[in-house]
C-alpha cells in the first residue's frame, strides 16, 4: 500500500514476513550507473540522528535491481492530514502543544549541526500506539550541515543560490537565494504555526501566469507583511 510521497521518492507500507512487524519503505528509482542516490544521503542523515526524541527509527538501506530502498519506522498521519481532518481548525491549546514539540525537534536538529530546510506541516507526523503523543520530524532529503561537525566552523554566507524548500513555508532569504541557516528553519516554523492558527497563509491562492511569477508575488507579499 502506498502511504505517500517524500522529497525524493514514494513511501509504501512494508511487512517483515518473519516477525509480522510493519515498517515504512521509501523507494527511489536508480537513474544512472553511478547510482548517485539522494535517498542514500537521507538514510545517512537519519542514521546520524538516531536515538533523538521524535526521530524515526532507521532499519536498513538496500539497493536492488532498479531501485534504492530505505526502511524505517512506520508512523501515523502528518499534521497536514490531521489539520484537514479537523476542517482546518486546531484549538489554541493544540497549536501550543504542537509548537512546543516542533520547536524541540528543530532544536535537536540544530544541536547536531543540521538544518532541515523544508519545515512544513507535511513533514511532522504523529507516532503510533504508545508513541501517539509524540510528534516526529521526517523527510531529511534537503537537510544540510550548517556547521562542520568536526571543527564547529559555520558555513559561509552565500547568495545567488536556487530557492530550496516548499514555497508556501520557505523563508524570505530562501526566496532571495541566500544560503540558509538556523533562522530560516525558524521562519518556516512561524509560518507553519500561523497556518494552524488561521487555517491559511496570506499568500495562498495567489494567481500568476507561471511558477516564477507566482514565486515572486509570494515573496513580495511576505516582505510587505
C-alpha positions as CSV (number, residue, x, y, z in Angstrom):
1,X,0.0,0.0,0.0
2,X,1.3,3.5,-1.0
3,X,1.4,5.8,2.1
4,X,2.6,9.0,0.4
5,X,5.5,10.7,-1.2
6,X,8.6,12.4,0.2
7,X,11.1,14.8,-1.4
8,X,12.9,12.1,-3.4
9,X,10.6,9.1,-3.5
10,X,7.4,7.3,-2.8
11,X,6.7,5.6,0.6
12,X,5.0,2.2,1.0
13,X,3.8,0.1,3.8
14,X,6.2,-2.8,4.5
15,X,6.0,-6.0,6.4
16,X,8.7,-8.2,8.0
17,X,7.5,-11.6,6.9
18,X,9.4,-13.3,9.8
19,X,8.1,-11.2,12.7
20,X,5.0,-9.6,11.1
21,X,6.3,-6.2,12.2
22,X,5.3,-3.3,10.0
23,X,7.6,-0.6,8.7
24,X,7.7,2.2,6.1
25,X,9.7,1.7,2.8
26,X,10.8,4.7,0.8
27,X,11.7,3.8,-2.8
28,X,13.9,5.7,-5.3
29,X,14.4,4.7,-8.9
30,X,18.1,4.3,-9.9
31,X,18.6,6.7,-12.8
32,X,22.3,6.4,-13.6
33,X,25.1,3.9,-13.5
34,X,26.9,5.7,-10.6
35,X,23.7,5.5,-8.5
36,X,24.2,9.0,-7.1
37,X,21.4,8.3,-4.6
38,X,19.6,11.2,-2.8
39,X,17.9,8.5,-0.7
40,X,21.2,7.2,0.4
41,X,22.0,10.7,1.6
42,X,18.7,10.9,3.5
43,X,19.4,7.4,5.0
44,X,22.8,8.7,6.2
45,X,21.2,11.7,7.9
46,X,18.6,9.6,9.5
47,X,21.2,7.2,10.9
48,X,23.2,10.1,12.2
49,X,20.2,11.4,14.1
50,X,19.2,8.1,15.7
51,X,18.2,8.0,19.3
52,X,16.9,11.6,19.2
53,X,13.3,12.0,20.6
54,X,10.9,12.4,17.7
55,X,13.3,10.9,15.1
56,X,12.0,7.8,13.2
57,X,13.9,4.6,13.9
58,X,16.2,3.6,10.9
59,X,16.2,-0.1,9.9
60,X,18.1,-0.5,6.6
61,X,19.2,0.9,3.3
62,X,19.2,-1.5,0.3
63,X,19.9,-1.2,-3.4
64,X,18.3,-3.9,-5.5
65,X,17.9,-4.1,-9.3
66,X,16.5,-0.7,-10.5
67,X,15.6,0.8,-7.0
68,X,17.1,2.0,-3.8
69,X,15.1,1.4,-0.6
70,X,15.2,2.9,2.9
71,X,13.3,1.0,5.6
72,X,12.3,2.9,8.7
73,X,9.7,3.2,11.5
74,X,6.1,3.3,10.4
75,X,4.4,6.5,11.7
76,X,0.9,7.9,11.8
77,X,-0.7,10.8,9.8
78,X,1.1,14.1,9.2
79,X,0.0,17.3,10.9
80,X,-1.4,18.4,7.5
81,X,-3.6,15.3,7.3
82,X,-4.8,15.9,10.9
83,X,-5.5,19.6,10.1
84,X,-7.6,18.6,7.1
85,X,-9.4,16.0,9.3
86,X,-10.3,18.8,11.7
87,X,-11.7,21.1,8.9
88,X,-8.6,23.3,9.1
89,X,-9.2,24.2,12.7
90,X,-7.0,23.4,15.7
91,X,-7.6,24.8,19.2
92,X,-5.1,27.3,20.6
93,X,-4.1,24.6,23.2
94,X,-3.4,22.1,20.4
95,X,-1.3,24.6,18.5
96,X,0.8,25.5,21.5
97,X,1.3,21.8,22.3
98,X,2.3,21.0,18.7
99,X,4.5,24.1,18.6
100,X,6.3,23.1,21.8
101,X,7.2,19.7,20.3
102,X,8.1,21.0,16.8
103,X,10.5,23.6,18.4
104,X,12.1,20.7,20.4
105,X,12.6,18.7,17.2
106,X,14.2,21.6,15.3
107,X,16.3,22.4,18.4
108,X,17.6,18.8,18.4
109,X,18.5,19.0,14.6
110,X,20.3,22.3,15.2
111,X,22.2,20.8,18.2
112,X,23.5,18.2,15.7
113,X,24.7,21.0,13.3
114,X,21.9,20.3,10.8
115,X,19.2,22.5,9.3
116,X,16.1,20.9,7.8
117,X,15.3,23.4,5.0
118,X,11.8,22.1,4.4
119,X,9.8,22.7,7.6
120,X,6.1,22.4,6.9
121,X,3.1,20.5,8.3
122,X,3.5,17.5,6.0
123,X,7.0,16.8,7.5
124,X,5.7,16.3,11.0
125,X,4.0,13.0,11.8
126,X,2.5,11.6,15.0
127,X,3.7,8.3,16.4
128,X,1.6,5.1,16.7
129,X,0.3,3.2,19.7
130,X,2.3,4.0,22.9
131,X,4.1,6.8,20.9
132,X,0.8,8.5,19.9
133,X,1.6,11.7,21.8
134,X,5.0,12.2,20.2
135,X,5.5,14.4,17.1
136,X,8.1,13.1,14.7
137,X,10.1,15.1,12.2
138,X,10.8,13.4,8.9
139,X,11.9,13.8,5.3
140,X,15.6,14.8,5.6
141,X,16.4,14.9,1.8
142,X,17.1,18.6,1.9
143,X,18.8,18.7,5.2
144,X,22.3,20.2,5.3
145,X,25.1,20.8,7.8
146,X,25.3,24.5,8.8
147,X,28.4,23.7,10.8
148,X,31.2,21.2,10.3
149,X,30.6,18.5,13.0
150,X,34.3,18.1,13.4
151,X,35.5,21.6,14.0
152,X,32.3,23.6,14.5
153,X,33.0,26.0,11.7
154,X,29.9,27.7,10.4
155,X,29.2,27.6,6.6
156,X,30.0,31.0,4.9
157,X,27.4,33.5,3.7
158,X,26.5,32.9,0.0
159,X,23.9,34.4,-2.3
160,X,22.8,33.5,-5.9
161,X,21.6,30.1,-4.8
162,X,18.4,28.5,-6.0
163,X,15.3,28.6,-3.8
164,X,15.1,25.4,-1.7
165,X,12.1,24.1,0.2
166,X,8.3,24.4,-0.2
167,X,7.4,27.9,-1.4
168,X,4.4,28.4,0.9
169,X,6.6,27.9,4.0
170,X,10.1,28.9,2.9
171,X,11.9,31.9,4.3
172,X,12.4,35.2,2.6
173,X,16.1,34.5,2.4
174,X,15.4,31.2,0.6
175,X,13.4,33.1,-2.0
176,X,16.2,35.6,-2.4
177,X,18.8,32.8,-3.0
178,X,20.7,33.4,0.3
179,X,22.4,30.5,2.0
180,X,20.1,29.1,4.6
181,X,20.9,28.7,8.3
182,X,19.0,28.1,11.6
183,X,17.0,31.3,11.3
184,X,15.3,30.0,8.1
185,X,14.0,26.8,9.8
186,X,12.5,29.0,12.5
187,X,10.9,31.4,10.0
188,X,9.3,28.3,8.3
189,X,8.2,27.2,11.8
190,X,6.4,30.5,12.4
191,X,4.6,30.3,9.0
192,X,3.5,26.8,10.0
193,X,2.1,27.9,13.3
194,X,0.3,30.9,11.7
195,X,-1.2,28.5,9.2
196,X,-2.5,26.4,12.1
197,X,-3.9,29.5,13.8
198,X,-5.7,31.0,10.8
199,X,-6.3,28.0,8.6
200,X,-4.4,29.7,5.7
201,X,-1.5,31.9,4.9
202,X,-2.0,35.4,3.3
203,X,-0.1,34.3,0.1
204,X,-2.2,31.2,-0.6
205,X,-4.3,31.3,-3.7
206,X,-2.2,34.0,-5.5
207,X,-2.8,33.8,-9.3
208,X,0.0,34.2,-11.7
209,X,0.9,33.4,-15.3
210,X,3.6,30.9,-14.4
211,X,5.6,29.4,-11.5
212,X,8.3,32.0,-11.5
213,X,5.9,34.9,-11.4
214,X,3.9,33.2,-8.6
215,X,7.0,32.8,-6.5
216,X,7.9,36.4,-7.0
217,X,4.4,37.6,-5.9
218,X,4.6,35.3,-2.9
219,X,8.0,36.8,-2.0
220,X,6.7,40.3,-2.3
221,X,3.7,39.5,-0.1
222,X,5.9,38.0,2.6
223,X,8.2,41.1,2.5
224,X,5.2,43.5,2.8
225,X,3.8,41.6,5.8
